[in-house]
Amino acid sequence: EGGTLYHVLIDRYRGEGGVWLDPPENPGARAGGTLGGVRASVEDGTLDRLGVSAIWLSPVYLGPSEARLGRDDDHLYTNYHGYWVVDGRGVEPALGGEEALHALVASAHSRGIRVLLDIVPNHIYEDNPWAAELAAEGKINRRDPLCICGASDCSWGAYIKTCWFTDYLPDLYLKDAAVMAQVVADAVWWTETFELDGVRLDAVPMMPRAATRRIAAGIRASASPRDAHFLLGEV
């Protein structure tokens, strides 16, 4: 309360050692920012001079290396933003991997800066090993033809909780108890493994209301102290 939260889109921020980045070769390509680059801005006092008391990191999940067509155009995009989840508990090597995330959190905490991580509970990438398993068990929100959010036959208003962002991002059926339990367990894992001070929940309106509440309850029930975690939702 009363603090300053600073959002960092890691790939677009700074490279190793804090070097400034050149623009990517095209808007959908990676620019080369890393967790080490964020750590450098903590340690060189950049964030202190801005009065930052907490940083919100973009997702760090292991994602695909290939570029894909955008949902509304014919341009190619990489996973520079981090929202295409191939491994729900893996840290993207291009960002520095687990060691770099541990080091960043430790450095921030030593300077009184809290760390929130963006987590993605609504969907996964099609190459995520979990995707085939869930599809076989009918635990993906799917209809034929595929319901892509905002398409002429799939309005946001009518289908927001079951539509897919695009055809390579399977939307999880969070009303299934086992799917919901795994999503909660993953959120708790990130929080505990990296000693986070909170999370930002992606795509809150696209999930059943109970899903967000269960994630919050899971984090707060597992964390110590229980009231130390700040939850931010994309609403």
C-alpha positions as CSV (number, residue, x, y, z in Angstrom):
1,E,0.0,0.0,0.0
2,G,1.4,3.3,-1.0
3,G,4.3,1.7,-2.9
4,T,5.3,1.9,-6.6
5,L,4.9,-1.2,-8.7
6,Y,7.1,-1.2,-11.8
7,H,6.3,-3.6,-14.7
8,V,9.1,-5.2,-16.7
9,L,8.6,-6.9,-20.0
10,I,11.9,-8.8,-19.6
11,D,12.8,-9.4,-23.3
12,R,12.4,-5.7,-24.1
13,Y,14.2,-4.3,-21.0
14,R,17.9,-4.9,-20.7
15,G,20.5,-7.5,-21.7
16,E,23.1,-9.2,-19.5
17,G,25.0,-6.8,-17.4
18,G,22.4,-4.2,-17.9
19,V,23.3,-3.3,-21.5
20,W,20.7,-1.3,-23.5
21,L,19.1,-3.3,-26.3
22,D,18.8,-2.5,-29.9
23,P,15.3,-2.8,-31.3
24,P,14.4,-6.3,-32.4
25,E,14.7,-7.0,-36.1
26,N,10.9,-6.9,-36.4
27,P,8.2,-6.1,-33.8
28,G,7.5,-9.8,-33.2
29,A,11.1,-10.9,-32.7
30,R,13.0,-11.2,-29.5
31,A,15.1,-8.2,-28.4
32,G,17.3,-10.2,-26.0
33,G,16.4,-8.9,-22.6
34,T,17.2,-11.2,-19.7
35,L,16.6,-11.7,-15.9
36,G,20.2,-10.7,-15.5
37,G,19.4,-7.4,-17.2
38,V,16.6,-6.7,-14.7
39,R,19.0,-7.6,-11.9
40,A,21.5,-5.1,-13.1
41,S,18.9,-2.3,-12.9
42,V,18.3,-3.3,-9.3
43,E,22.0,-3.4,-8.4
44,D,23.0,-0.2,-10.2
45,G,20.3,1.8,-8.3
46,T,18.1,2.5,-11.4
47,L,15.0,1.3,-9.7
48,D,15.8,3.0,-6.4
49,R,16.1,6.3,-8.2
50,L,12.6,5.8,-9.6
51,G,11.2,5.1,-6.1
52,V,10.3,1.5,-7.1
53,S,9.2,-0.7,-4.2
54,A,8.1,-3.7,-6.2
55,I,8.6,-5.1,-9.7
56,W,6.2,-7.2,-11.7
57,L,8.0,-9.5,-14.1
58,S,6.5,-10.7,-17.3
59,P,6.0,-14.5,-17.6
60,V,9.2,-16.5,-17.5
61,Y,7.9,-20.0,-18.6
62,L,9.7,-22.2,-21.0
63,G,8.0,-21.4,-24.3
64,P,8.3,-22.3,-28.0
65,S,11.2,-21.2,-30.1
66,E,9.3,-21.0,-33.4
67,A,7.5,-17.9,-34.5
68,R,3.7,-18.1,-35.1
69,L,1.1,-16.0,-37.0
70,G,-0.6,-13.4,-35.0
71,R,-4.3,-13.8,-34.3
72,D,-5.4,-10.6,-36.1
73,D,-2.8,-10.2,-38.9
74,D,-0.4,-12.1,-41.1
75,H,2.8,-11.1,-39.1
76,L,5.0,-13.6,-37.3
77,Y,5.5,-13.4,-33.6
78,T,7.9,-15.2,-31.2
79,N,7.2,-15.9,-27.5
80,Y,9.1,-12.8,-26.4
81,H,6.2,-11.8,-24.1
82,G,6.2,-15.2,-22.3
83,Y,2.4,-16.1,-22.5
84,W,2.8,-19.3,-24.5
85,V,3.4,-21.9,-21.9
86,V,5.2,-25.1,-22.9
87,D,6.3,-26.1,-19.4
88,G,4.3,-24.9,-16.4
89,R,7.3,-25.1,-14.1
90,G,10.2,-24.4,-16.4
91,V,12.1,-21.1,-16.7
92,E,13.0,-20.0,-20.2
93,P,16.7,-20.4,-20.8
94,A,16.7,-17.4,-23.2
95,L,15.9,-15.3,-20.1
96,G,18.6,-16.9,-18.0
97,G,16.9,-20.0,-16.5
98,E,16.1,-20.8,-12.9
99,E,19.4,-19.6,-11.5
100,A,19.0,-16.2,-12.9
101,L,15.5,-15.9,-11.4
102,H,16.7,-16.9,-8.0
103,A,19.5,-14.4,-8.2
104,L,17.2,-11.6,-9.3
105,V,14.8,-12.2,-6.4
106,A,17.6,-12.4,-3.9
107,S,19.1,-9.2,-5.1
108,A,15.8,-7.3,-5.1
109,H,15.0,-8.6,-1.6
110,S,18.4,-7.5,-0.3
111,R,17.4,-3.9,-1.4
112,G,13.9,-4.0,0.0
113,I,12.3,-4.4,-3.4
114,R,9.5,-7.0,-3.7
115,V,9.0,-9.3,-6.7
116,L,5.7,-10.3,-8.4
117,L,5.7,-12.8,-11.2
118,D,3.1,-13.0,-14.0
119,I,1.5,-16.5,-14.1
120,V,-0.7,-17.9,-16.8
121,P,-3.5,-20.2,-15.5
122,N,-6.0,-19.9,-18.4
123,H,-4.3,-21.6,-21.3
124,I,-1.2,-23.4,-22.5
125,Y,0.7,-23.7,-25.7
126,E,-0.2,-26.6,-28.1
127,D,3.2,-28.3,-27.7
128,N,2.9,-28.4,-23.9
129,P,2.9,-32.2,-23.0
130,W,-0.2,-31.6,-20.9
131,A,-2.2,-30.4,-23.9
132,A,-2.5,-33.9,-25.5
133,E,-3.4,-35.5,-22.2
134,L,-6.1,-33.0,-21.5
135,A,-7.5,-33.1,-25.0
136,A,-7.8,-36.9,-24.8
137,E,-9.7,-36.6,-21.5
138,G,-12.0,-33.8,-22.7
139,K,-10.5,-31.3,-20.3
140,I,-9.9,-28.6,-22.9
141,N,-12.6,-26.0,-23.7
142,R,-13.2,-27.0,-27.3
143,R,-15.9,-27.0,-29.9
144,D,-16.0,-27.5,-33.6
145,P,-15.4,-25.2,-35.4
146,L,-12.9,-23.9,-32.9
147,C,-14.1,-20.8,-31.0
148,I,-11.5,-18.1,-31.3
149,C,-12.2,-15.1,-29.0
150,G,-13.7,-12.2,-30.9
151,A,-14.4,-14.1,-34.2
152,S,-17.8,-13.5,-35.9
153,D,-19.2,-16.8,-34.5
154,C,-17.4,-16.5,-31.1
155,S,-18.1,-13.2,-29.4
156,W,-16.2,-12.2,-26.3
157,G,-19.4,-11.5,-24.5
158,A,-20.9,-14.9,-25.1
159,Y,-17.9,-17.2,-24.9
160,I,-15.2,-15.4,-22.9
161,K,-14.8,-18.3,-20.5
162,T,-14.4,-21.0,-23.1
163,C,-13.0,-19.3,-26.2
164,W,-9.3,-19.7,-27.3
165,F,-7.0,-16.6,-27.7
166,T,-5.8,-18.3,-31.0
167,D,-5.7,-21.8,-32.4
168,Y,-2.4,-22.8,-30.8
169,L,-3.3,-21.8,-27.2
170,P,-5.6,-24.6,-25.8
171,D,-8.0,-23.1,-23.2
172,L,-8.1,-25.1,-19.9
173,Y,-11.3,-26.5,-18.6
174,L,-10.9,-25.2,-15.1
175,K,-14.2,-26.6,-13.8
176,D,-12.5,-30.0,-13.7
177,A,-11.2,-30.6,-10.2
178,A,-7.9,-32.2,-11.4
179,V,-7.1,-29.5,-13.8
180,M,-7.9,-26.8,-11.3
181,A,-5.7,-28.6,-8.6
182,Q,-2.8,-28.7,-11.0
183,V,-3.1,-25.0,-11.8
184,V,-3.2,-24.1,-8.1
185,A,-0.2,-26.4,-7.4
186,D,1.8,-24.7,-10.2
187,A,1.0,-21.3,-8.8
188,V,2.1,-22.3,-5.3
189,W,5.2,-23.9,-6.8
190,W,6.4,-20.7,-8.4
191,T,5.6,-18.7,-5.2
192,E,7.5,-21.0,-2.9
193,T,10.4,-22.0,-5.1
194,F,11.4,-18.5,-5.9
195,E,10.2,-16.8,-2.7
196,L,7.9,-14.4,-4.5
197,D,6.0,-11.6,-2.8
198,G,3.0,-12.2,-5.0
199,V,1.7,-12.9,-8.5
200,R,-0.1,-11.3,-11.3
201,L,-2.9,-13.5,-12.7
202,D,-3.3,-13.4,-16.4
203,A,-6.7,-13.4,-18.1
204,V,-8.9,-13.3,-15.0
205,P,-12.2,-12.6,-16.9
206,M,-11.6,-15.6,-19.2
207,M,-11.7,-18.1,-16.2
208,P,-14.5,-19.1,-13.9
209,R,-14.6,-16.8,-11.0
210,A,-13.9,-19.6,-8.6
211,A,-10.6,-20.3,-10.4
212,T,-9.0,-17.1,-9.3
213,R,-10.3,-17.5,-5.8
214,R,-8.8,-21.0,-5.6
215,I,-5.4,-19.9,-6.8
216,A,-5.5,-17.1,-4.2
217,A,-6.5,-19.4,-1.5
218,G,-3.8,-21.9,-2.4
219,I,-1.1,-19.4,-2.4
220,R,-2.2,-17.8,0.9
221,A,-2.7,-21.2,2.6
222,S,0.8,-22.3,1.7
223,A,2.8,-19.1,2.2
224,S,4.5,-18.0,5.4
225,P,3.6,-15.4,6.5
226,R,0.2,-16.0,5.0
227,D,-0.7,-12.3,4.5
228,A,2.6,-11.4,2.7
229,H,1.4,-12.1,-0.8
230,F,0.0,-9.4,-3.1
231,L,-2.2,-10.6,-5.9
232,L,-2.8,-8.5,-9.0
233,G,-5.4,-9.6,-11.6
234,E,-5.8,-8.8,-15.3
235,V,-9.4,-7.6,-15.2
